[in-house]
Amino acid sequence: MKKILIPTDFSNNAKQAAKVGAFLARQVGAKVVLLHVNTAVAYTPPLPDYSVPQAFDWEAYEENAKEALLALEKDLSQQADFAALSFEKRVEEGLLHQAIRQVVEEEGIDIVVMGTKGATGAVEFFIGSNTEKVIRTAPCPVLAVPENSGDFEVKSVLVPTTLRPDQVYVFEWLAEWQKYFSFTVSLLYLNDPLGLGKNKVIEEKAREMGKGAGLRNYRILIEGNTFNEEAAILEVAHEQHVDLIAMGTHQRKGLSHLLFGSLTEDMANHSDIPVLSIPLKK
């Protein structure tokens, strides 16, 4: 892991996420890219016959954003734990998820760390949160940090999994993280999607996949049929006092996303525990 992207709107939630991203960067020896996106540009109607109102000074906005990024870098660098970190700062324009994807591809970003406030009701159904859109479109893992989630101390990780072959990519990511963090992993198998039936068979399958991915210190938790998987995952997460929920995502788009949704996006949107979403290889 060489580069970590931290998008920020300079809110308290975003500043908390920046600390989490900086902590992660220190642990793995990565460079930090601080990004602010001027999303107002994306919602300005293209009217070539009319000028942009002078009340909004785009150049001034960019200069203010650069100064705010510099202040954020200074704030992080003055903390003893982050003094040795290397920072890069960027200001972009457009839709947040599109700008993030562009920067990820241009910079070779390994992971995005961002704060999330979630969305509910009609807004969630028709529009969704910014975090959801980033998870759905980013070509790399996304760590969503909820408001008031506290310090990022990874000692226990919950991994809801179907145990299908594509899930091994999630296991491999966590195995890589275990080189830097000493944490245990609980693999949560819900609703028996493979139809394995007996707990012994399920446990053997989980051990086989975990060993093949190089995962250490892991166990399997098996839950019966549940209609609300999101609620079941959060219940187990709180019962086990986990510090992180890690999930794979197929990044469904269009009609597929409308019909089937995304459990990973829903978790990142509603969880009070940080959620690491990992795109599954297609």
N, C-alpha and C positions, 0 to 999 in steps of 0.2 A: 504494500500500500504506500504510494508515493505522494498523492495529492488528495486533499480533502476540501470540498466546496462547502462554504457556509453562506447561504443567502440570508440577507437581513433587511428588515424594514425599520430597524433601530428601536423596536418595541422592547419591553421588558422580557417578553417571551423569547424574542429573537436573540436578545443578549444572553439569556440562559442557554439557548441552543449553541451560541457561539462558544461559551465556556465548555460545553460538552464536546464540541468539535475540536477545540484546542486541546482538551484533555486527551482525546483520542489521538490527535496528531502527535502529542508528546510521547504517548505510549509506543506508537509504531514508527516514530521518526519521519513523519510526513510533513509536507509543506501545506500551508493553509491558504486558500484562495477565498477572500471576502468579496461577496457580490451584492450589489444593490441594483434592483431593476426598477426603472421609472415606468410603471405600468400605466400611468395617465396617458402616455402617448398612444397606447393601443386603443384607447377609447375616444380619441379625438377623431371626429368624422372627416374623411378625406374630401375636402371641399376646395378644389384648386382655384376657384374664383374668389375665395375669401381668405383673408390672412388669419393666422392664429391670434386670438385676443392678446393684446400686449400685457394684460393683467397677469398672464402666466409667462414667466421668463424661463425658457428652457435652459439657457446657458447658466443662469443663476442657480437653477435647480441642480444641474450637474455639478457645479462647483460646491454647493452646499452638501451634496451627497458624498463627494470626494473628501470634504472636510470631516463629515460624520464617520466615514470609513477609517480615516486616519485616526480619529479620536478612539474608535473601537479598537483598532490595532494597538494604540498606545495603552489603552486600558488593560488589554490582555497581556501585552508585553511587560507591563509593570508588575504583574503577578509573578512571583518567583518561579512557580512551576512552568510558566510559559515564556520565560525570558529568552530562551534559546531558539524559539520557533521562528521559522521563516514565513513571511507573509507576502501575498500579492493582493492587490485591490483592483476591482473592476466595477464600472458603472455601465449598465446596458439599458436598452429601452425595449418595450414590447410586453407581450403576455408573459407572466412569470414562468410558467412551465416551459414555454418555448425558448425563452432566454436561458433558462437553466440547462436545457438539453443542448443548446448551442455551445455554452461554455464547457459543459462536460466533454463534448466531442472535441472542441478546440484544445482544451487544456489536458486531456487525458486523465480526467478526474476518476478516482477509484470509488468514492462514496460522497453522497450529499448529506449534510447534517442540517436540519432545519426545524424551527419551532412550529407547532401546530396549535390552532385554537378550535379546529373542527368546524362543522356546519351541521345544522339540524333541520328537520321539517322539510318544507317545500324547497328551500335553498339547497339542501343536501341532495334531494332527489333530482332536481332539474339542473343544478349548477355544480354542486359538490364544492369541496374545499380546495384551496391551492395545493395543499399537501397531497390530496388524492390525485390531482392532475399530474403532479410531479412524479408520484409513484407509478402512475399509469404510463408515463412517457419517457422517463429517464432511463438511459441505457446502462445504469449502474445501480447498486443498492442505495437505498434512502433510509436514513435514521431519523424518524419523526420524534421530536422531543415535546411532550405535552407541557402546558403551563403548570407551574408549581410542582414539577416532577422531582425537584431536589437534586442533590449531587449524583453524578453518574458513577456509581460503584457497581461494577458488574461481577457479582459473585454467583448468581443463579440465573439461568436463561431457560425460558420455556419455548419449545418449538412445536407448534401444532403441525402435524404432518399426515399426509395420506399414505406415506411409505411407498409411493409410486417412484419409478426410476428417476424422474426429473427432480425429485426432492433431494437427491444426493448433492446437488449443487449448494443447497442451504447448509448441509452438514459440512461440506468442504470449507465454506466460508467461516463457519464457527470453529472448525478445527484450526484454521489459520489464526483466528483471533485468540485461541487458547495458547498460542505462543507468547502472547503479550498480557493476557488476563488469565488469572486462575479462577475459572468458574465451572460449576457443574451444569449439566444440560438435562432437562426433562423433556423427553419426546412424547408429545400428547397425541394419541391416536383416537379419533372420534368417529363414531358411527360406522366403523368397519367398511370403508369404501372399497377395499380390495376383496371383501368377502372371505377373509381368512378364518373367521369363526372362532377358533380356540385361542385363548390367551397365550398358550405356549408357542403356537405358530407365529402369532403376531410378534412376540418377544424375540423369536429367532430371526425373523425378517428384519426387525429393528437393529439387532446386534450385527447382522450381516452388513447392512447398509452403513451403520456407524463405524464399524471396523474398516470397511473399504474406503471411507472418507477420511480416516485418520482421526476421528472424533475420540476424545477421552472423557472420562468421568461422566458418563451418561446413563440414563435409565429410561424405561418406558412406562408411561401412564396410559391406562386404557379406560375410556369412558364409553358407556353404552349409548343407545339412541337418544339424540337430543334434537329438537326442532330448531332451537336457537343456538347455533354453534358459536356465534360471537359472545353471547352471554356465558356460555359454558367455558369458553377459553378464559375470559376475564375472571370468572369465579375460581378456576383452578390457579390462575396466575396469582390471585390474592391469597388463596389458601397456602400456596407454596412460597409466598413472599419473594417472588422473582423480581429481578432488577431490569429485565429486558425480555421482550417477546420478539422472536425472530420467525419470519414467515416468507415463503416463496410466493411469487405472484406471476400469473400468466399475462398480465398487462392487457386484459381484454379491452377492445375498443369498439366503437360503433354499436351495431345491433347486438352483438355478443355481450357487450358490457351492459347494455340496457336490459337485456333479458335475464342474464345470469349474475350481473353485479360482480363485486370483488370483495371477498371476505377480508383480504389483507388491507384494502383501502378502508373498509369499514372499521377495522381494528385500529388503524392509525388515526382515524377520525375521532374515535370515541374513547380510546384507552387513556387511562391516567398513568400508564406505565409506558416508557419509550418503546417504540416498535421499529424493528429493523426489517424492511421489506427488500427481498432479493429477487431480481428478475430471473425466472427460470429459463434455461437454455431451450430454444425452440428447435 
